[in-house]
Amino acid sequence: MLLFFWSTFGLFAQEAPNSFFTPSDSLNIQRRNTVIITETVLGGATLVGLNQLWYADYPKSNFHFINDNAEWLQMDKIGHLYSAYHLGRFGAEALQWSGVRKQDQLIYGATLGFAFLSIVEVMDGYSAEWGASSSDILANALGTGLYVSQELLWKEQRITPKFSFHTTSYATQNPNKLGSTFSEQLLKDYNGQTYWLSVNMHSFFKGSKIPKWLNLAFGYGANGMLAGIDPTDQRYRQFYVSFDVDLTKITTKNSFLKTLFSVFNTIKVPAPTLSYSAHTGFKAYSLYF
């Protein structure tokens, strides 16, 4: 999203910065065309980079499906939901910025994540190491549906998927699967990932004194995994409850700040957290990443 705005900023350099980031109140054809071209270029570049990072070291095969429902304690499925949601949200907000009507934002923008990840699924299908997954496709659809349904039902996003990450010792035990660099571990080491559903309390209790930016977040993670399925590891699920901040609910008239808040609202803010797992029981953190 940041790449999109900075790459298009030069095309509208005559505008004041705050004016540039302010969504158009009517269709701006130049902005709309810029959105389409920029998303196409950045999407293509991302797919090329993903191919080099993820697929290049593995042999190709004929297109095929696999059943990977039991792998990684479903962390990868939740990752698909998260990615589809936010790519779709960014797609819709980019069209809103260009003044496209709401209906078209949801049809052509909010489905961006599902379309992009479907291409990734095809790449999986041609890899001998993996394969296309119907459950991945379902998770992509659920992520898109979570965004669209809230827009249709409430005309706002009350429940936002978020992400947090910390490095783990498991990556050094199996760097081929979990990554040898930080960027690879961020994508591959599911032990360090936590996915959250961050719920804006004020949106559900209109008129209350609850701060508009205060969220209650419910997280899911897993630990002890060295591979997708490995009978020798000691894997277990973890559940979390924590406070969070909805950055988009922070009041400001500055459109640039609103854009930054929207971008970083993908990340769970570190906060006091209570976790539970059958392996460790209850555990409290003063700050959890």
N, C-alpha and C positions, 0 to 999 in steps of 0.2 A: 504493500500500500504506500509506504514511504517512497519507494522507487518510482511508483506511478506518479505521485504528485510532484516530485522533484524533476522527473524527466519531462513533465508537461509544463512545469513552471516557466521555462524559457519561452514557450510558445505564447504565453500571456504576460510577458515581462512588463508590458505597459500598465498592467493592473497593480494596484497596491496589494501587498501580501494578504491582508485580511480580506480584501475583495476577491482575490484569487481563490482562497479557500472557502468562500461563502457559496453555498449551493445556489444555482440559478433558479429563479422563480418561474421561468418558462424555458421551453426547449432551446438550448444553445447548441446548434448543429456542429459548430467547430469543436466544442467540448465533447459532444457525443462521439464524433468521429475520432477524436484524440483518445478517448477511453477505449474504443474498439481496437484501434491500431496498437496502442500501448499494451493492452491486455494480451493481444495476439503475440506481440514480440516478446514480452516478458514471460508469457506462458510457454512459448516455444523454447526460449533460453533455459527456463527452469527444467523443462523435460529433458533437454540435452544434458544439463548439469546432473540431474537425478540419474540419468542413464550412466554417466561416468562414475558417480559416487556409489551407486547401488548395484547396477546390472553388469557393468563392463567386465568384471572378473569372473563371470559365470557363463557357462555354455548356453546357447540358444536351443529351442525345441519347437515342435509344432504347437499350435495354440491348444491349450488344454485347461480344464477346470480341476481344482483340488478341493478337498474338504479339510479346511484348517481350523474348524471351529474350536478344537480343544487346545490350540497352541497359545502360548504366552498368557494363559489365564484370561483370554479375551481382551488384553490390553490393546492389541493392535486394532481390534474392532472399534473400541472407544476412540482411538486415535483417528480412525476414518470419520466417525461422526463429528468429532471436534473440527477436523480439517474442512469437511464439507460445509459445516455451519459457517465458519469464519470466511472461507473463500466466497461463499454465497453472500454473506453479509457485506463484505468488501465490494463485491460486484454490484449489489443493489445500491450501496452508498455512492459508488462511483457514478452510476447512472442518475442518482438523485442530484449529485453535484452538477451534472450536465443538464438538469431540468427535465429529464424524462418522466413521464407520468407514472404514478404509483403502480398501476397494473403491469406496465412493461418492466419496471424495476424488479418485480417479483418473478415475471416470466423469463426475462433475459439476463437479469443480474443475479438473483438469488440462486439460480440453477448453475452458476459458474463453477461452484465447487463440485457438484455432481458430475458435470461434463469433464472437468479437468481430471478428477480422480477416476473416471471411467477410462480415460486414456491410459492412466497409470495401471489400471487393472488389465488392460490389453497388453501392456508391457510385461506385467507379471505372467500373463498367459503364454507368452512366447519365451519365458525363461525356464530352463530346465531345473533351476533351483527352487522355483516357486510354481505358480500357476494362478489363473484367474479364480477368484473366490466369490461365490454367490452371497456369502454372508458379508463380505466386504462391500459389495454393491448395495446390499440392504442397509448396512451402516451408513453408507454415503447418502442414501435416500432419507434415512432418519435424520441425519444432520441438516439436510436441506429442508426437510419437513418441519424441524424444530423452529427454524427461522421463519419460514413462510406462515406457519400456523399461528405463531405469536403476532405477526403483523396483521393477519386477518382477524384474529380474535380480540387482541388488545390494542393494536396499532402502536405497539412498543415491545421491546425485548425485556421481559421480566426475569427470564431464566437464561443465563449465559454460560456456555461451556468454557472452561478455562484450563490452563496448563501450568504446571510447575515442574522443575527438574533439579536434581542434584546428582553429582557423579557418585559411582559406587565402585566397590572393589571387585565386583563380578566381571566388569569389562576387561580387566587385566587377566582374568582366568580364561576368557574366551574372546579375544579381540576380533577374531574373524566374524563372529556372530554379533557381538555387542559393540564393536567399534574400537578403533585404536586411537582416534583423535576426538577432541571434544565435539566437533560438529557431527562426526559419525555416531558418537555415543548419544547425542541429543536425539537422533532419529532411531537408533537401534537398541539402546539399553533400556528396556522396559522396566528394569528394577528401579531406575532413578526417576521415572516419570510418574506423575500423579495427575489424573484428570478430575475436574471438578464441575459440578453444576452449581453456579453461583446465583442465588435467588435474591432479588431486590425486595426487601421487606416492605418498604414504603409503598411500592406499587401494588402490593396485595392488601395493604391497610391504609387506604387513602384517608387523608385527614388526620392521621396519627402524628405524634411528635417524633417518630422514628426518622433520623436523618435520611434524606433522599439518596445519599450515596452509600449507605450501609447495607451490606449484603451478608447473608448467611450461606456458607458454601459447604457442600457435601462432596467428599472426594473418594476416589477409588484408585488403588494402586496394587502392586504385587511385588514380591521379593523372592530371592533365592533361585532365580531362573538363569540357567546357562545356555539354554537353547529353547526352540519352540516347544518341543516335547523331549524331556530327558528324565527317565525314571530314577536316575542317580542323584538328582538335585533335590533340595529341600524347599520347594516353592510353597508360597502361601499368599492368600489375599489379605489386603489391608483396607480398612475403611476409616474415613476422616470426617470430622466436623470442625469448621473454623469460621472466623470472620473474614470478610473481604470488602473491597471497595469497588463500587461501580463507577469507574472514571467518567463514563458518559453522563452521569447524573450530577457531576460537579458543575455548578453554575458559572458560566463565563460567556461573555459576548465576543470573545476572540475566536474567530473561525479556525485559525491555525492551531490553537490549543485544543479545540474540539476535535480536530482531525487527529492530533497526537493522542488524545485521550481514547479515541475510538480504536486506533491501532494497538495501543498497549492494554486495552481492555480484554485482550486475548490471554493475558498472563495473570495468574492468581497472585495477589499481593501477599507477601509473607506476613503471617499473623499468628497469635496463639492458637494452638491446634490440639485437639484430642483425637487419638487414633485407637483403633481396636483391630486385633487379629487373633485368630485362634492360637497362633504360634506364640505371640508375645503378650496377649491380653491387652489391657488398657495402658496407654502411655500418653503423657502430656508433653507438649513442646512449647517453650516460650515463643519461639518463632520457627515456623516450618516452611522449608523451601520445596 
